[in-house]
Amino acid sequence: MVTSLMIFHAFISALLILSVLMQFGKGAEAGLLSGGASDAVFSGSQKGNILTKITTVLVIIFIGNCILLTKLQTGKDQKSILDGETPIAAPLNSDATTPVETTPATTAPAEAQ
């Protein structure tokens, strides 16, 4: 189920990318799909062409599929291969068998009275 939804998600993503790339900027509707420049002159103020509506539908399907996939994946208990491993602390010095020698701090000589 999840695998088929993920394949569907990839397909919808590709269609969404294509529909956004096929849209034109403001005033450039005389492109591939409109058929000619004379059509663009009279329908320049048209509110939302077919590509805008297709993009809107694809966005709604995309967001719905995202939410559905999220809901399906949150219920699964996933384990990592590192869950059973205990972390091991590395030694601070290179020779772990001999303790680190510390020297006492030298103090200033007391003043003579």
C-alpha positions in Angstrom: 0.0 0.0 0.0 2.7 2.5 1.0 4.9 1.5 -2.0 2.1 2.1 -4.4 1.2 5.4 -2.8 4.9 6.5 -3.1 5.0 5.6 -6.8 1.7 7.6 -7.2 3.4 10.4 -5.3 6.3 10.5 -7.7 4.0 10.5 -10.7 1.9 13.4 -9.3 5.2 15.2 -8.5 6.4 14.9 -12.1 3.0 16.0 -13.4 3.0 19.0 -11.1 6.5 20.1 -12.1 5.5 19.8 -15.8 2.2 21.8 -15.3 4.1 24.6 -13.5 6.8 24.7 -16.2 4.2 24.8 -19.0 2.5 27.9 -17.6 3.5 31.3 -19.0 4.0 34.6 -17.3 1.5 37.5 -17.3 0.8 38.7 -20.8 2.5 35.7 -22.5 -0.5 33.5 -23.0 0.1 33.2 -26.7 2.3 30.2 -26.3 2.1 26.5 -27.1 -1.5 25.7 -26.1 -3.5 28.8 -26.9 -3.2 28.5 -30.7 -2.3 32.0 -31.7 -1.7 35.6 -30.9 -5.2 36.8 -31.9 -6.7 34.6 -29.2 -4.4 36.1 -26.6 -5.5 39.7 -27.4 -9.2 39.1 -26.7 -8.8 36.7 -23.7 -6.0 38.4 -21.8 -8.1 39.2 -18.8 -9.4 35.7 -18.6 -9.4 34.4 -15.0 -7.5 31.2 -14.8 -6.9 29.1 -17.9 -6.9 25.3 -18.1 -3.2 24.9 -16.9 -4.0 26.9 -13.7 -6.9 24.6 -13.0 -4.9 21.5 -13.6 -2.1 22.8 -11.4 -4.6 23.5 -8.6 -6.0 20.0 -8.8 -2.6 18.5 -8.8 -1.5 20.5 -5.8 -4.6 19.4 -3.8 -3.9 15.7 -4.8 -0.2 16.2 -3.9 -0.9 17.7 -0.4 -3.6 15.0 0.3 -1.1 12.3 -0.6 1.6 13.8 1.6 -0.8 13.8 4.6 -1.9 10.3 3.9 1.7 9.0 3.6 2.6 10.8 6.8 -0.3 9.2 8.7 0.6 5.7 7.4 4.2 6.1 8.3 3.8 7.4 11.8 2.1 4.3 13.1 5.0 2.0 12.2 7.6 1.2 14.8 10.9 1.4 13.0 14.1 0.2 14.7 17.6 1.1 13.8 20.4 -1.4 13.4 22.3 0.6 16.0 19.6 0.3 18.7 21.3 -2.8 20.3 24.8 -1.4 20.3 26.2 0.2 23.5 28.2 3.3 23.0 31.9 2.8 23.9 33.8 5.8 25.2 37.3 6.3 23.7 40.2 6.7 26.2 41.4 10.2 26.7 45.1 9.3 26.5 46.9 7.1 24.0 48.1 4.6 26.6 45.1 3.5 28.7 47.1 1.3 31.1 49.2 4.0 32.7 47.5 6.8 34.6 48.1 10.4 33.6 50.7 12.0 35.8 49.8 15.4 37.3 52.3 17.7 38.8 51.3 19.9 41.7 51.0 23.6 40.9 54.0 25.6 42.1 53.2 28.3 44.6 54.9 31.5 45.0 57.3 31.6 48.0 55.9 33.1 51.2 57.1 36.6 51.9 59.7 36.9 54.7 58.7 38.8 57.7 
